[in-house]
Amino acid sequence: MLQRMRLVLALSLVVFAIAGVGLAQDMEGPPGFDSWDAVLEAARGQTVNWHMWGGSDAWNGFVDNFYGTELAEVYGVTLNRVPLADTVDAVNQVLSEEEAGVPHDEGSVDLIWINGENFKTLKQAGMLYGPWTLNVPNSQYLNWESGGFLLDFGEPVEYSEQPWAAGAFQWIYDTARMDAEDLPRSYAELTEWIEANPGRFTYVAPGPGAFQGTRIVKQLMYELCGGHEPFVSFDQEVWDDCSPQAWELLNSWESNLWREGTTYPASANELNELFANNEVDFTLTLTGTGAAAGIANGDLPETAKAFLFDDNMISGFSYIAIPANSANKAAALVMGNLLVRPDLQAAMLDTNNGGMGATNVLDFSTLDDEQAQRFSDIAASLVGAAEPAEFKALVPNTASEYHTLTEQDWERCVLRDEC
C-alpha cells in the first residue's frame, strides 16, 4: 500500500496541487444561466462541437468512448469531436466568424482544447466566454488557490479556461536494451551519449502540432541558460542570448542523429514507431503514467519504461475554453463539468481499461476514501511508469512567446541551417 500511495503522489506532483483546500463554491449559475439546473435543461438536445488536437489515438478513443457515451446517455448531449492538427485552426475559425458578423449564439466552435498563445489570442480578442470555471459543480475538486492553474504559459487564466488533464515530459527507454545506470540524465549527458551511439537518437521536429519537439528544445534552453526562471515572462534579451547556444548545440548533434539529421520525425507517434522498431533508443511521452499507455495499446514493448532527467523537465496542464460565440454554451459547460468528475479522471489514468494515461488535475484532499483508493489501485497496476523520486525534476513551461519563437527559429537555424 505504501508503494501505491508513493506512485499516486508522484503522479500528482504533475498538478502541483495535491494538498490544500479547494476554493469554496457559492455555485451561482455560469454567465447567462440562473443555476446549474438551468444549464442542464438548456444542454439537453444540444451538440457540443469540441475542437481538439487529434494526434493521439488513445486520447481520441477515450474522449469518444467515455465522455461521449456519458454525455449522450445521462445528459442528452451529443459530442462531435473535431480533430485538429493545430489548435490555431479552431482559434482562426472563431475569429473569422466574429469578423464575418456571425451572431454570438451561432458560432460553430463550442469547446477548444487550448493552451498558451492560442488562449492568449482569444483572450486579447475578447472572444472567451466566462469567467465560468468556478460555476460548475465539479470545480469543488480543483484547487485554484494553489496557483498552479492560474497561469497558462505565463498568461493569467482568470477562470475562463479549465484544466482537465496534466502531463510531465518524460523520456522512454527499453529495459531490455539498456540499463538504468547508463541513461543520460541531462542534455549535457545526452550530447555525450549521442556522440557515443551514432544513429540511435532523434527527436520530434518542433512545429505546429508537434509540441513535444518544441518542449525538448525549451528544456535544453533551460539547462543552457539558468533554469526555467528566466523564461517565466518574455524577455527578448533572454531569447537573443540563449537561443544561439541552443542552435549551436543542436546542429552539433546532427551528424550523429538518426539518418544523420537529414530528416526528423514529424510527431510523437512517428518517434514511437522508430523506437518500437529498434531504430532509435529513446522516445518520449507527456502523460504522467510514462510508458503505460503505449504498452497498453501495443505501441511500445512491454519492457519500455519512462525516466526523467535530473532537472528541467517541463510539466503543465491541458485546458479547455469556451468561445464567446459558441452556439451551444450549455452543452460545453456540461462537458467541462464532466471532464473533472473524479471517477472519469480516474478512468483517464487507467491505461488497462481504455484510459489515455493522462494524470488527473484533482486536489486529493477533496476526495473521499473510496475515490482516493480508486486512484491508488489504478496507479499500482501501471507498468512502465517512471520512478516516483524522479518527479522532483518538474518545472513550469515558458511564457507563450518563447513557444512560437522556438518553432520558428528551430526551422530556420537547425532544419534549414540559415542562421
N, C-alpha and C positions, 0 to 999 in steps of 0.2 A: 504493500500500500504506500509506503514512503516513496519508493521509486516512481510509482504512478503520479503521486502528487508533485514530485520534483519535475516530472516532464510536463505536467499541466502548467505549473508555474513558469517553467522556462518558455513554453509556447506563448503564455500570456504576457511575457515580457515584451513581446512584439507590440502590444497595445498600450504599454506604458501606464496602465490604469487598473492594475489588479487589486489594489486596495483603495479604501476611501468610500465615502458615502455618495451615492448618486444625488443629483440635484433634485430638490423637492418639486413636485409637479402639481400645479393647480388644475391642469387638464382642461383649460378652456379650448374651444374649438380652434382649429387652424384658421388662418386668414380666409374669410369668405364663408365660414361654416360656424354655426352656433354651438355645435357639440360634435363629439366623435360619432354619436349615433347618426347625426345628420350626414357625416361623411360616408358612413356605411350605406345609408339609404341612397345617397346620390351615386355611389360607386356601382351599385348592382345594375348589371346590364351594360356597363362600360367596358371598353377595351383599353388596356394600358400599353402604349407603344414604347417599349423600353429599348432605347438605342444603347448598345453596349459592345465593347471590344469582343470580337468573335474568334479570337485566335487560339482558344483552348477548348478542345472537345469536352474535357472534364467539366469545365465551368459551364459551358453551354448546356450540356446534358443535365447537370444538377439544377440549373435555373428552370429548365423546361419541366423536368420530372417532379421536382419537389415544390418549388414555388408556383409554377404554372398550375399544377394539379390542385394545390391548396386554394389558390385564388378562385379557380373555377368551381370547385365543389363546395367551398364554405362561404365565399363572398359573392359568387355570381359574377366574377370579373374574368375577362379573357386576357391572357398575356400574349402579346405579339412581340417576341424578341427580335429586334432588328440588329443583325450583326454588323459590326464596323471594323474596318482595317485601322481607322484612326478616329478618335473621339472628335477631332476638329470637324469631321463631316457633319455630325449632328449639330454642333455649335453653329456651323455655317448655315445649316438648314433653318435653325431658329432665327438667326439674324436676317436671312434672306426673306423669310416670311414676314418679319417685322417691317423690313424695308418696303415690302410689297403691299403693306397695309392690311395683312390678314388679321382679323379681329382676335383678341386675346382669349377667346373661348373656342377658337377653331384651329389652333396650331397642330401640326402633325406629330410633334415630338412631345411625349408626356413625361419621360424619365430618361436621364442620361447617367451612365457610369462615367464619372468625370473626376479629374484631378488637375491641380496646378494651373498652368497657363490657360487651359480651356475654361476652368471655373472662373478665373480672373477676368477673362474676356467677357463672359456673360454677365458677371457682376458689374463690370465697368459700363456695360451697355444697358444696365437696368433691366435685364431680361431674366432675372431669377425670381421665382415665386418664393414668398416667405417673408420673415422667418417662420419656420414650421416645425423644426425638428424636436422642439420641446413639447409639441402639442399632439403627439401620437402616443398611445398608451405604453408601448414597449420602450419608450425613451427612459422609463424608470430603471432600465438595466444598463444604461450608459452613464459613465462618469465624466460628464462635461467639466466638472470642477478641476479635474486633474490637469487640464490644459493640453493634453495630448491631442485632442480632437480639434482644438480651436484654431490651428494654423494648418493650411494645406499648401505645401511648398512655399511657406512664408506668408501666404495670403490669409488674412483673417476670415474665418468661415462665417461668423455672425449668424449661426443657426439656419443658414439657407442651404446647407448640404449636410447629409448624414452619413457617417461611416457605416459600412456593412461587412467589410472583411479587412483583415490585416495580413501583412506579409513581411518577411525579412529575407533579404538577399542571402542565398546560401549556395555554395558550390556542391557538386555531387561527384563522387568518385566511385570506383568499383573495388570493393574489398577483396575480390578475387584477383585483382591485378596489382594493387598497391597496398602497402602497409600504412597505417595511420601516422606513424612516426616519420614517414617520408613525404608527407603532404606539405606543400608550401603554405605558410601562414601569414604572408604579406605579399604585396606586389613586388617588393624587392626580391623576396624568395621565389616568387613566381617567375620573375625575369631570369633568375639563375636556372630554374627548372626548365624553362622553355629552351634555353641555350643548351642544356644537357640532354634534352629529349626532343630533337628537331622533328617537326611534323606532327607532334602529338597534342598540340593545343591550338585552339582558335576561339573566337568569341563572336557573339551576335553583332552584326553591323548596326551601330546606333542610327536611329532614324524614326520617322513616324510609324507607330505601330510596333516598334521594336525597342520598347523602353528598357528591356533587360540589358541590351548592349549599351545604351546610354548610361545606365546605372553603373556598369563596370567602369566606364571612363570617369564618371564623377567620383567613385570611390578611389580610383587611382589618384585623382587630384587631391582628395582629402589627405592621402598618405604623403604626397609630394609637398603639400602646401599648408601644413599646420592643422590638420584635422577638419572637422565639419564646421567649427565656429566661424571661420571667415566667410562661409558660404550661406549663412542663415539669411542674410539680406543681401541684395545685389550691390556689388561694388565693381565698377568697370576696371579699376586698377588691380583688384584681385584677379580678375579674369586675364587681364593683359600680362600680369606677372606669372600666373600659374599655367595657363593653357599651353604656352610654347614648350614648357617642360614635359607636359603630358604627350604632346605630339612627337617630340623627340624620342621619348621612351617607346611609345607605341610603334613608331617607324623602325626603331632598332629591333623590335621583335620580328618584323615581317619575314625575313629570310628563313626563320626557324619555325614559322607557323605552318599549319596545315595548308597544303598547296602553296607554300611559300608566300602566303598573304596575298595571292593574286585574286582570291575571292573569299567572301565571308558568308557564314550562314545568315539568312535573312530573318530568321525567327528562332525562338527557343525550341520550337518543335523540330526544326532542321538540325539544330545542335544536338538535341536528344537522339535523333536518328544516327548522327555521326558517332556519338558516344555508344549507343546500343550496338552499332556495327563494328565497334572496336577500332574506329578510325582516329578517334581522339580520346584522351584520358579524363577529361572533365566536361561536365555540363553544368547547368545552373537551375535554380528554381527561386521563386519568390513566395512560395507557400510555406507557412510556418511548420508544416509537417515534413519538410525536407523531401526525400525521395519517395515517400509513402504513396503519394498519388500516382506517380509514374510507374511504380511497381504494381500497384493495384490494377491499373488499366493496361498493363503489358508494354508500356513504352520503355521501361527501364528494367534491367536484370534484377533478380531478387537479391543480388549481392550489392546493389547500389546503396550508398549511404551519404547523407549530407554532412558538410562540415563548414565552419566559418573561419575566416582569418581572425587574427587576434584583435584587430581593431578595424574601425571604419567600414562596417557592414551596414548598408542603408536599410532601414525599415520604414514602414509607413502604412497608411490606410487607403482602402478603396472607398470612395464616396459616391453617393447618388445625389442628384439635384433635379428639381422640377422647373422647367422653363416657365416664365411668366405667361406665355401664350399657350400653354398646354390646354387641349380641349377636354382632357379627362383628368383633372386635378384630383378628384376624389379617388379614382382608381389608383393614381400614382401614390397618394397618401396611404392607401391600404397596402400597396406593395411595400412602401417604405417601412411601415409598421411591421409587416410580416418578416422583412429581412432581418430584423433584430429580435425575433422571438426566440427564447432560449433553446427550445427543442430543435428548431431549424438551424440555429447557429451550431448546435452540437452535431447535427446531421451533416452540416457543411464540412466539419472537421473529419468525419468518418469515411476514409477512403475505402474501407472494407464494405461499405453499403451504399456506394454511389456518390459519396461526398467528394468534394473537389480539393480537400486538403488545406483549405484556407483557414487561418487562425481566427478565432472569434474576436469580437470587439467589446465583449461584455465586461462589466465590473463584477468580479466573482463574489464580492461581499453582498451583492443584491440577490444572489441565488439561494434557493432553499437547499437542504441537504440532498434531496433526490436529484435536483438539477445539477448540482456540483458533482455528484457521484457519477452521473452520466458522462460528463466530460472526462473525469478521471479514468473511467473504464475504457473509453474510446482511445485516450492517449496511450494507455498501457498496451493496446492492441496494435499500435502502429509499428511498421517495420521501415527502417531507413531514415529515421529522424536523427538530427544532429544531437550530440551530447548536450545535456542541459546547461552545463557550465559555459559552453561556447557562446551562449546568447548574451553574455556580458559585452560583446563587441558591437551591439546595435547602436546606431546613431541616426538622427533625423536626416531627411532628404534636404536638398538645396532649395533656395529660392527658385521660382519657376523660370526666371530669365536665364539661369545657367543651363537649364534643361534644353532650351531652344538653341542656345549658343553651342552647347556640346554637340548636338546633332548636326548643325550647320558646319561648324568648323572641323569636326572629325571627317566629314565627307571631303572637305576642301584640303585639309592638311595631311590626312592619312590615306584615305581612299584614292584621292587624285594627286596627292603629294605636290600641292601647289602653294604651300606657304613659304 
